Amino acid sequence: MEILEQYRPPKIKEEEQTELISVIMAAYNIEAYIERGVRSVCGQTYRNLEIIVVDDGSTDDTGRILDKLAESDARIRVIHEENGGPARARNTGIAASKGNYIGFVDGDDWIDSDMYEKLFAALKDKQANLAVCRYRQISRTETLDGSVDRAVLFEGQEALAAYVEEREEFVIQNAAWNKLYQRELLTEISFPDGRWYEDIMFATKALARAGRCIYLDIALYNYIIDREDSIMNRRINPRTFTDHIPAYYEKTKLLQELGREDLALTHDYFFYKRLLLFYGDLSKTEDSEGFRLRLEEVLRRDRKRAESAFRTLSADPRDRKKLALFYRSPAAYCRKLRWDEQVVIPCKVWVKKLLRI
């Protein structure tokens, strides 16, 4: 891994923009957002784009807006299909694309005007086959941007490791949309049709195959985090058990097949830690669908694997104690969480404020 302080991707003049980049957008019932998202792609400083927007069976005005936008820019191609979910829509876009480089944008988000020029220039400059950037988190009340003026060049499985270890300084994550992929990297990789949380395995496979990855530690993508009807805002739901948890099991299996049992255990640590947090959150609300019991069944069934994962060097010893408490008494575990939230954490905040005075 090489840290490149104050790295600037070289500018690409329009006459030198000979490589075609395919930008794929999936859109479903987002009439209030889609025009902004598409126009942000049309306004890229890298002009040699094909913009494939897959209307995933929208029942609102999304499809009509897209058709009108396509009339104003010949680079836009709209594909209307029956609703099949974002995974199928993205796969449709990939199959229809012609570019040697592929990017994704969610239709309700938008991108900075120089996103693809910077990602492509960095990818070519560093002879990488995957480029990744940081992103801004946009809510109704604030914008979070942790940009740092640097880049990071990952070799071999270093980017995969940073992703699995969830290292906060590298915002790689599951998302398909903060990345630019060399087409060859996606050979035999597709999004799992009909499933939510489709990015998990797609990202893991792409990072596993990337021989060299350039990470730009600047935010170029704008991600809306508080759309009420967004899948990502439904923290736990029936799909948690049919799609989310199975995707994490698949991720563990893939890492093991790569000979990276160390990363598989690290991944499992974060996975089971999430399940514990979900369980604690559910203890505060009415659980009419029995999600707590289902989570408890998963954690008890996987006890041996979870305990092994929580013994890894990356695991926080405090989390190890919480897991042990859960297995002794889920009720006691929930009481401990409430005590921490209501007493311990406020006291720590108060002490820190006092010390600053």
C-alpha positions, 0 to 999 in steps of 0.5 A, a space after each residue: 500500500 502506497 500513500 500518495 499525499 496531495 495526489 492530483 489525477 492528470 487532466 484529460 483533454 476532450 480530444 484525448 477522451 477516446 475510451 468509452 465509459 458506460 454509466 449505468 443507472 437503475 431507476 424505480 419510482 424516483 420522479 423527484 430525483 431522477 432528472 438531477 441524477 441524470 443531468 449530473 452524469 450528462 454534465 461530466 467533464 469526461 464527455 465520452 460516455 454512454 448513459 444507460 438508464 434502466 427504468 425498472 417498471 416505474 409506476 410514477 413519472 420516472 419513465 416519461 422524464 427519462 424519455 424526455 431527457 434522452 431526447 436532449 442528449 444522444 448519449 442517453 439510452 433508456 431501457 424500460 422493463 418490468 419491475 425486477 429490482 435493482 440487481 436485475 436492472 443493473 445486470 440489464 445495463 451491463 449487458 447493454 453496455 459497450 464501454 471498456 470501463 463501467 460505472 454505476 450511479 443510483 438514480 436518486 443520487 448525483 455526482 460531481 462534474 469531474 468524478 469520472 474524469 478523475 477516476 479514469 485518469 487516476 486508474 490509467 495513471 496508476 495502471 489500475 483496474 479499479 478506481 474508488 472515491 469517497 462520497 458525501 452523505 446527504 441528509 435533510 439537516 447536514 452534509 458529511 464529507 470526510 475528504 482528505 487530500 490524498 490517494 492510496 494505491 493498493 496492490 493485490 488483496 490490500 484493497 480487499 483487506 481494507 474493505 473487509 476490515 471496515 477501516 474508516 480511513 478508506 471508504 470503500 464499502 459495499 456500494 457499486 456506485 463510488 467505483 469505476 471498473 475496468 470491464 475485464 474485472 467484471 467478467 463472470 461477475 453479476 448482481 444476484 437477481 431478485 435479491 436486496 443487498 446486491 452490492 455485498 457479493 458484487 463488491 467482494 468479488 470485484 475487489 478480490 479480482 482487482 490486481 491494483 486499486 487506486 483510492 481517491 480520498 476525496 468525495 465525488 459522489 453525493 449519496 442521499 441517506 434519509 429517503 424514507 422509502 429507501 431500502 437502505 433506511 429499512 434497518 431490519 426487515 424480512 429481507 434481512 433473513 432471506 437476503 442480507 444474512 445469506 449474502 454475508 454467509 456467501 462473503 465468508 465462503 468466498 474469502 475462505 475459498 481465496 485462502 483468507 480465513 483471517 479475513 473471513 473471521 474479521 468479516 464474521 466479527 463485524 457481521 455478528 456484531 451487527 446482529 447484536 446491535 440489531 437485537 439491541 435496537 429491537 429491544 427498544 421497540 415493539 417487535 410484532 414480526 418476531 425479528 428478535 427471536 429470529 436473530 437470537 436463533 441465528 446467533 445461537 446456531 452460529 455460536 461457535 463461529 461467532 465466538 471464534 470471530 470475536 477472539 481475533 485481534 481486530 475484535 474489540 475486547 468490549 464486544 467480546 464481553 457483550 457477546 458472552 453476556 448475550 449468550 448467558 442472558 439476552 435480557 441482561 445484554 439488553 439491560 447493559 446496552 440501555 445502561 450504557 446509552 442512558 448513563 455511561 455514554 452521557 457521563 463520558 460526554 460530560 467528563 470530556 466537556 468538563 476537561 475542555 473547560 
